[in-house]
Amino acid sequence: MADSLLEVIFDVVDLAFDVSDVIDRTKQLSKPDTVEVPPDPKPLPPAAQRALAEAEERERAIQAASGADQASHR
């Protein structure tokens, strides 16, 4: 008799822990995902814009020259 009563008590406690786990998991799933968004970049000062444009122009010239070299080797 005492053994079956202890089993019932342990089953009830086990069930309570299972219910508690389900509640905790549900709370975790219901939390919204937060995403960090970086701030908008600051506009470049005019000197930096000119330097960037010059570097891009040099890169285009290098690529155009290498394309011309490859075409002449064919």
Secondary structure, 3 states (H helix, E strand, C coil): CHHHHHHHHHHHHHHHHHHHHHHHHHHHHHCCCCCCCCCCCCCCCHHHHHHHHHHHHHHHHHHHHHHHHHHHCC
